[in-house]
Amino acid sequence: MRTARYRFRQPADTWEQEDFLELAGKASQRRGGDAPSRKTLQLCRQVADTLNYVLSGDCGDELLQNLQVASVVPAPNASQLLVTVYPVAASGAAFDATEVQGRLLSIAGRLRSEVASSITRKKAPNLLFQVVQLV
């Protein structure tokens, strides 16, 4: 009885090797792992668009309706995202970042479920919020 032997072909040049490592998921380790991947950046953009839509009028809170998403970045990877928000227009009252942070945390579950329904992933990412005030 003859048994078949399979050999894995080694990449011939460095470009093929980089492509092979990219497919194997090890390219970010060779680059140092600093830069997020294209898919992670795409996810961040989709989350930012969804949160802008929900905060602009779908949340029902007047204080949160004045917020705009400045950025969404992975913290430290795509399973957890840091959302930075800022007030769009200064109202007559002073802006209280701690109150906004508290209200965002109170509706964080709803925001996460809205994000989960708008993206296609097995697990929805956790959302961390950072409130900044532009001068």
Phi and psi restraints in degrees (value plus and minus 20) as a CYANA .aco file:
   2 ARG   PHI    -119.6   -79.6
   2 ARG   PSI     113.1   153.1
   3 THR   PHI    -124.0   -84.0
   3 THR   PSI     121.7   161.7
   4 ALA   PHI    -105.4   -65.4
   4 ALA   PSI     116.9   156.9
   5 ARG   PHI    -131.5   -91.5
   5 ARG   PSI     110.2   150.2
   6 TYR   PHI    -131.4   -91.4
   6 TYR   PSI     114.0   154.0
   7 ARG   PHI    -138.2   -98.2
   7 ARG   PSI     118.9   158.9
   8 PHE   PHI    -104.9   -64.9
   8 PHE   PSI     109.4   149.4
   9 ARG   PHI     -96.9   -56.9
   9 ARG   PSI     108.0   148.0
  10 GLN   PHI     -97.9   -57.9
  10 GLN   PSI     120.0   160.0
  11 PRO   PHI     -80.7   -40.7
  11 PRO   PSI     119.8   159.8
  12 ALA   PHI     -98.3   -58.3
  12 ALA   PSI     -59.3   -19.3
  13 ASP   PHI    -149.0  -109.0
  13 ASP   PSI     158.7   198.7
  14 THR   PHI     -90.6   -50.6
  14 THR   PSI     -52.1   -12.1
  15 TRP   PHI     -86.5   -46.5
  15 TRP   PSI     -62.6   -22.6
  16 GLU   PHI     -84.3   -44.3
  16 GLU   PSI     -57.4   -17.4
  17 GLN   PHI     -84.4   -44.4
  17 GLN   PSI     -61.2   -21.2
  18 GLU   PHI     -83.5   -43.5
  18 GLU   PSI     -61.5   -21.5
  19 ASP   PHI     -84.4   -44.4
  19 ASP   PSI     -60.8   -20.8
  20 PHE   PHI     -82.1   -42.1
  20 PHE   PSI     -64.3   -24.3
  21 LEU   PHI     -87.3   -47.3
  21 LEU   PSI     -54.5   -14.5
  22 GLU   PHI     -82.8   -42.8
  22 GLU   PSI     -64.4   -24.4
  23 LEU   PHI     -87.5   -47.5
  23 LEU   PSI     -52.4   -12.4
  24 ALA   PHI    -100.0   -60.0
  24 ALA   PSI     -27.5    12.5
  25 GLY   PHI      62.3   102.3
  25 GLY   PSI      -4.0    36.0
  26 LYS   PHI    -128.9   -88.9
  26 LYS   PSI     -16.4    23.6
  27 ALA   PHI     -89.2   -49.2
  27 ALA   PSI     -55.6   -15.6
  28 SER   PHI     -87.0   -47.0
  28 SER   PSI     -47.9    -7.9
  29 GLN   PHI     -90.1   -50.1
  29 GLN   PSI     -56.4   -16.4
  30 ARG   PHI     -92.2   -52.2
  30 ARG   PSI     -53.0   -13.0
  31 ARG   PHI     -99.6   -59.6
  31 ARG   PSI     -28.2    11.8
  32 GLY   PHI      86.2   126.2
  32 GLY   PSI     -32.6     7.4
  33 GLY   PHI      53.5    93.5
  33 GLY   PSI      -4.9    35.1
  34 ASP   PHI     -99.5   -59.5
  34 ASP   PSI     -65.2   -25.2
  35 ALA   PHI    -104.9   -64.9
  35 ALA   PSI     113.7   153.7
  36 PRO   PHI     -90.4   -50.4
  36 PRO   PSI     133.5   173.5
  37 SER   PHI     -94.5   -54.5
  37 SER   PSI     149.3   189.3
  38 ARG   PHI     -82.4   -42.4
  38 ARG   PSI     -59.8   -19.8
  39 LYS   PHI     -86.7   -46.7
  39 LYS   PSI     -56.9   -16.9
  40 THR   PHI     -86.3   -46.3
  40 THR   PSI     -61.7   -21.7
  41 LEU   PHI     -86.0   -46.0
  41 LEU   PSI     -55.9   -15.9
  42 GLN   PHI     -84.8   -44.8
  42 GLN   PSI     -62.0   -22.0
  43 LEU   PHI     -80.6   -40.6
  43 LEU   PSI     -64.2   -24.2
  44 CYS   PHI     -80.7   -40.7
  44 CYS   PSI     -60.3   -20.3
  45 ARG   PHI     -86.9   -46.9
  45 ARG   PSI     -60.1   -20.1
  46 GLN   PHI     -85.0   -45.0
  46 GLN   PSI     -59.9   -19.9
  47 VAL   PHI     -85.9   -45.9
  47 VAL   PSI     -61.5   -21.5
  48 ALA   PHI     -82.5   -42.5
  48 ALA   PSI     -63.4   -23.4
  49 ASP   PHI     -82.8   -42.8
  49 ASP   PSI     -63.8   -23.8
  50 THR   PHI     -83.7   -43.7
  50 THR   PSI     -65.4   -25.4
  51 LEU   PHI     -87.8   -47.8
  51 LEU   PSI     -56.0   -16.0
  52 ASN   PHI     -81.2   -41.2
  52 ASN   PSI     -61.7   -21.7
  53 TYR   PHI     -85.2   -45.2
  53 TYR   PSI     -67.4   -27.4
  54 VAL   PHI     -87.3   -47.3
  54 VAL   PSI     -63.0   -23.0
  55 LEU   PHI     -92.4   -52.4
  55 LEU   PSI     -45.1    -5.1
  56 SER   PHI     -89.9   -49.9
  56 SER   PSI     -44.9    -4.9
  57 GLY   PHI    -191.2  -151.2
  57 GLY   PSI     -31.9     8.1
  58 ASP   PHI    -107.7   -67.7
  58 ASP   PSI     -32.0     8.0
  59 CYS   PHI    -104.1   -64.1
  59 CYS   PSI     -46.3    -6.3
  60 GLY   PHI      61.6   101.6
  60 GLY   PSI     -16.0    24.0
  61 ASP   PHI    -127.1   -87.1
  61 ASP   PSI     102.3   142.3
  62 GLU   PHI     -84.0   -44.0
  62 GLU   PSI     -57.0   -17.0
  63 LEU   PHI     -86.9   -46.9
  63 LEU   PSI     -60.7   -20.7
  64 LEU   PHI     -97.1   -57.1
  64 LEU   PSI     -41.0    -1.0
  65 GLN   PHI     -90.2   -50.2
  65 GLN   PSI     -37.9     2.1
  66 ASN   PHI    -109.1   -69.1
  66 ASN   PSI     -10.9    29.1
  67 LEU   PHI    -118.4   -78.4
  67 LEU   PSI     128.2   168.2
  68 GLN   PHI    -147.7  -107.7
  68 GLN   PSI     121.0   161.0
  69 VAL   PHI     -99.9   -59.9
  69 VAL   PSI     101.2   141.2
  70 ALA   PHI    -104.1   -64.1
  70 ALA   PSI     -66.1   -26.1
  71 SER   PHI    -178.4  -138.4
  71 SER   PSI     137.2   177.2
  72 VAL   PHI    -152.8  -112.8
  72 VAL   PSI     100.9   140.9
  73 VAL   PHI    -150.7  -110.7
  73 VAL   PSI     130.7   170.7
  74 PRO   PHI     -88.8   -48.8
  74 PRO   PSI     118.3   158.3
  75 ALA   PHI    -160.4  -120.4
  75 ALA   PSI      73.3   113.3
  76 PRO   PHI    -107.0   -67.0
  76 PRO   PSI     -33.9     6.1
  77 ASN   PHI    -160.6  -120.6
  77 ASN   PSI    -189.8  -149.8
  78 ALA   PHI     -92.5   -52.5
  78 ALA   PSI     -28.0    12.0
  79 SER   PHI     -98.1   -58.1
  79 SER   PSI     -34.7     5.3
  80 GLN   PHI    -161.8  -121.8
  80 GLN   PSI     107.8   147.8
  81 LEU   PHI    -140.4  -100.4
  81 LEU   PSI     118.7   158.7
  82 LEU   PHI    -117.4   -77.4
  82 LEU   PSI      98.3   138.3
  83 VAL   PHI    -124.6   -84.6
  83 VAL   PSI      99.7   139.7
  84 THR   PHI    -122.6   -82.6
  84 THR   PSI     104.8   144.8
  85 VAL   PHI    -141.9  -101.9
  85 VAL   PSI     136.7   176.7
  86 TYR   PHI    -163.9  -123.9
  86 TYR   PSI     135.0   175.0
  87 PRO   PHI     -94.6   -54.6
  87 PRO   PSI     118.4   158.4
  88 VAL   PHI     -96.0   -56.0
  88 VAL   PSI     -74.1   -34.1
  89 ALA   PHI    -143.4  -103.4
  89 ALA   PSI     116.7   156.7
  90 ALA   PHI     -96.4   -56.4
  90 ALA   PSI     102.4   142.4
  91 SER   PHI    -106.9   -66.9
  91 SER   PSI    -199.9  -159.9
  92 GLY   PHI     -84.6   -44.6
  92 GLY   PSI     -54.0   -14.0
  93 ALA   PHI    -102.3   -62.3
  93 ALA   PSI     136.9   176.9
  94 ALA   PHI     -89.7   -49.7
  94 ALA   PSI     125.0   165.0
  95 PHE   PHI    -100.6   -60.6
  95 PHE   PSI     105.0   145.0
  96 ASP   PHI    -131.3   -91.3
  96 ASP   PSI      85.1   125.1
  97 ALA   PHI     -86.1   -46.1
  97 ALA   PSI     -53.9   -13.9
  98 THR   PHI     -88.8   -48.8
  98 THR   PSI     -55.6   -15.6
  99 GLU   PHI     -87.2   -47.2
  99 GLU   PSI     -61.5   -21.5
 100 VAL   PHI     -84.1   -44.1
 100 VAL   PSI     -62.5   -22.5
 101 GLN   PHI     -79.7   -39.7
 101 GLN   PSI     -62.8   -22.8
 102 GLY   PHI     -84.0   -44.0
 102 GLY   PSI     -61.3   -21.3
 103 ARG   PHI     -88.8   -48.8
 103 ARG   PSI     -56.4   -16.4
 104 LEU   PHI     -84.4   -44.4
 104 LEU   PSI     -60.2   -20.2
 105 LEU   PHI     -87.7   -47.7
 105 LEU   PSI     -51.2   -11.2
 106 SER   PHI     -91.1   -51.1
 106 SER   PSI     -48.1    -8.1
 107 ILE   PHI    -129.2   -89.2
 107 ILE   PSI      -3.8    36.2
 108 ALA   PHI     -80.2   -40.2
 108 ALA   PSI     -56.7   -16.7
 109 GLY   PHI     -84.4   -44.4
 109 GLY   PSI     -61.4   -21.4
 110 ARG   PHI     -86.8   -46.8
 110 ARG   PSI     -60.5   -20.5
 111 LEU   PHI     -84.0   -44.0
 111 LEU   PSI     -59.5   -19.5
 112 ARG   PHI     -86.4   -46.4
 112 ARG   PSI     -58.1   -18.1
 113 SER   PHI     -89.4   -49.4
 113 SER   PSI     -54.0   -14.0
 114 GLU   PHI     -85.0   -45.0
 114 GLU   PSI     -60.7   -20.7
 115 VAL   PHI     -84.8   -44.8
 115 VAL   PSI     -61.7   -21.7
 116 ALA   PHI     -83.4   -43.4
 116 ALA   PSI     -55.2   -15.2
 117 SER   PHI     -96.6   -56.6
 117 SER   PSI     -40.1    -0.1
 118 SER   PHI    -114.7   -74.7
 118 SER   PSI     -35.3     4.7
 119 ILE   PHI    -133.2   -93.2
 119 ILE   PSI     144.5   184.5
 120 THR   PHI    -133.9   -93.9
 120 THR   PSI      74.7   114.7
 121 ARG   PHI    -165.9  -125.9
 121 ARG   PSI     138.1   178.1
 122 LYS   PHI     -88.2   -48.2
 122 LYS   PSI     -61.9   -21.9
 123 LYS   PHI    -145.7  -105.7
 123 LYS   PSI     118.3   158.3
 124 ALA   PHI     -98.4   -58.4
 124 ALA   PSI     121.8   161.8
 125 PRO   PHI     -93.4   -53.4
 125 PRO   PSI     130.0   170.0
 126 ASN   PHI     -92.5   -52.5
 126 ASN   PSI     126.3   166.3
 127 LEU   PHI    -133.9   -93.9
 127 LEU   PSI     107.4   147.4
 128 LEU   PHI    -130.3   -90.3
 128 LEU   PSI     120.7   160.7
 129 PHE   PHI    -135.8   -95.8
 129 PHE   PSI     121.3   161.3
 130 GLN   PHI    -151.4  -111.4
 130 GLN   PSI     106.5   146.5
 131 VAL   PHI    -127.4   -87.4
 131 VAL   PSI     105.8   145.8
 132 VAL   PHI    -143.9  -103.9
 132 VAL   PSI     132.1   172.1
 133 GLN   PHI    -136.7   -96.7
 133 GLN   PSI     100.9   140.9
 134 LEU   PHI     -96.4   -56.4
 134 LEU   PSI     120.2   160.2
